[in-house]
């Protein structure tokens, strides 16, 4: 999966009134080529979910404004709410999936992916929440790097540690009691969902 730098997107944005088409023209990959329009659109929606921008307008006049947090605790509160929501979905999904031994099914039948509708939905929910937390960790790292508030940086480091613990515990539950070949396949599936630090998956 391709990635896009959060810094690249934010660097090419004014404080207010950023239009998708303008960002599509400005944001270039490492080879100097434009990203697909739908990738820019998807990335902007992710930046909103991560608390960096807010969507304004409607219809054909949709634009994005950068968000600022005069009170750093507001951003920490946003991060904590985001963490709680995704951690809850992971716990709920794992509980439902463990009962059906879905990870054994997935590892044995990767190509056909023949799962019940409910199992597939729970697996996708787990996978999506896992990705959300890894991208939130990237966002926290970026916020820490650009902030001069030492107290905020310390609080964000605590959040980052909690995310890491959740992801480690999730990984441990997924591979518990699996055979070597099953572990390799499952780890590969989830590793493909993890963005590089400071990046978003496209």
C-alpha positions in Angstrom: 0.0 0.0 0.0 1.2 3.5 -0.8 1.7 6.2 1.8 1.5 10.0 2.0 3.3 12.2 4.5 1.1 14.2 6.9 3.8 16.9 7.0 3.6 17.2 3.2 -0.2 17.7 3.3 -0.1 20.2 6.2 2.9 22.1 4.7 1.0 22.7 1.5 -2.1 24.0 3.4 -3.0 27.6 4.3 -4.6 28.2 7.7 -8.0 28.4 6.0 -9.9 27.6 2.8 -7.8 24.8 1.4 -9.5 23.1 -1.6 -8.9 19.5 -2.5 -8.0 20.3 -6.1 -5.4 22.8 -5.0 -3.7 20.3 -2.7 -3.8 17.7 -5.5 -1.8 20.1 -7.6 0.7 21.0 -4.9 1.4 17.6 -3.2 3.9 15.5 -5.1 5.3 12.1 -4.3 9.1 11.4 -4.1 9.2 11.0 -7.9 7.6 14.4 -8.4 4.3 12.9 -9.5 0.8 13.8 -8.4 -1.1 11.5 -6.1 -4.5 10.3 -7.4 -7.3 12.7 -6.5 -9.1 10.1 -4.5 -5.9 9.5 -2.4 -5.8 13.3 -1.6 -9.5 13.2 -0.7 -9.0 10.1 1.5 -6.0 11.6 3.2 -7.9 14.8 4.0 -10.7 12.9 5.6 -8.0 11.0 7.7 -6.4 14.3 8.7 -9.9 15.4 10.0 -10.3 12.2 11.9 -6.8 12.8 13.5 -7.7 16.3 14.6 -5.5 18.3 12.2 -8.2 19.9 9.9 -11.9 20.6 9.8 -14.2 20.3 6.8 -16.1 23.5 6.0 -18.8 24.3 3.3 -21.0 22.0 1.4 -21.7 20.7 -2.1 -19.0 21.9 -4.5 -17.7 24.5 -2.1 -16.1 22.0 0.4 -12.8 23.2 1.8 -10.5 22.4 4.8 -9.3 24.6 7.6 -6.3 23.8 9.8 -7.3 23.2 13.4 -5.4 24.8 16.3 -5.7 24.0 20.0 -5.1 27.2 22.2 -5.5 24.9 25.2 -3.3 21.8 24.7 -5.5 19.7 26.9 -8.2 19.9 24.3 -6.0 18.1 21.9 -5.0 15.5 24.5 -8.7 15.0 25.2 -9.4 14.5 21.5 -6.5 11.9 21.3 -7.8 10.1 24.4 -11.4 9.9 22.9 -10.0 8.6 19.6 -7.9 6.0 21.5 -10.8 4.8 23.6 -13.1 4.4 20.6 -10.6 2.3 18.6 -9.4 0.2 21.6 -13.0 -0.6 22.4 -13.7 -1.8 18.8 -10.5 -3.9 19.0 -11.6 -5.6 22.2 -15.1 -6.2 20.9 -13.9 -7.6 17.6 -11.2 -9.8 19.2 -13.8 -11.3 21.6 -16.1 -12.2 18.8 -13.4 -13.5 16.5 -11.6 -15.6 19.1 -14.7 -17.7 19.6 -14.8 -18.5 15.9 -11.1 -19.3 15.5 -11.1 -17.0 12.5 -7.4 -16.4 12.5 -6.8 -20.1 11.8 -9.3 -19.9 8.9 -7.7 -16.8 7.5 -4.2 -18.3 7.7 -5.3 -21.5 6.0 -7.4 -20.0 3.3 -5.9 -16.7 2.3 -6.7 -16.8 -1.4 -10.4 -17.5 -1.2 -11.0 -15.7 2.0 -14.2 -17.7 2.6 -15.6 -16.4 5.8 -19.1 -15.8 7.1 -20.4 -12.3 6.6 -20.4 -11.6 10.3 -16.8 -12.9 10.8 -15.6 -10.9 7.9 -17.2 -7.7 9.2 -15.6 -8.3 12.6 -12.2 -9.0 11.1 -12.5 -5.8 9.0 -13.5 -3.8 12.1 -10.5 -5.1 13.9 -8.1 -4.4 11.0 -9.5 -0.9 10.5 -9.2 0.0 14.2 -5.7 -1.4 14.3 -4.8 0.9 11.3 -6.5 3.9 13.0 -4.4 3.4 16.1 -1.2 3.2 14.2 -2.0 6.4 12.3 -3.0 8.1 15.5 0.4 7.2 16.9 2.0 8.8 13.8 -0.2 11.9 14.4 0.9 12.1 18.0 4.6 11.9 17.0 4.1 14.7 14.5 2.2 16.9 17.1 5.0 16.2 19.6 7.7 17.2 17.0 6.1 20.6 16.1 4.9 21.5 19.7 7.1 23.6 22.0 4.9 22.8 25.0 6.8 20.3 27.1 3.8 19.3 29.2 1.8 18.5 26.1 4.7 16.4 24.7 4.9 14.4 28.0 1.1 13.8 27.9 1.3 12.7 24.3 4.2 10.3 25.1 1.9 8.6 27.7 -0.8 8.3 25.0 1.7 6.9 22.5 2.9 4.3 25.1 -0.7 3.2 25.7 -1.3 2.8 21.9 1.9 0.7 21.6 0.7 -1.5 24.5 -2.7 -2.0 22.9 -1.1 -2.9 19.5 1.4 -5.3 21.2 -1.4 -7.0 23.1 -3.5 -7.3 20.0 -0.6 -8.9 18.1 0.0 -11.3 21.0 -3.6 -12.4 21.0 -3.7 -12.8 17.2 -0.7 -15.1 17.1 -1.2 -17.0 20.3 -1.2 -20.8 19.8 -0.7 -20.5 16.1 1.7 -22.5 14.0 4.8 -20.8 12.5 3.4 -20.5 9.0 0.1 -19.1 10.4 2.0 -16.5 12.4 4.0 -15.4 9.4 0.9 -14.9 7.3 -1.1 -13.1 10.0 1.8 -10.8 10.9 2.3 -10.0 7.2 -1.4 -9.1 6.9 -1.2 -6.7 9.8 2.3 -5.3 9.1 0.9 -4.2 5.7 -1.6 -2.0 7.6 1.1 -0.2 9.6 2.2 3.2 8.1 5.7 4.6 8.4 6.0 7.1 11.2 4.4 10.4 10.2 2.6 8.9 7.2 -0.9 7.9 6.3 -1.9 4.7 4.4 -3.6 5.3 1.0 
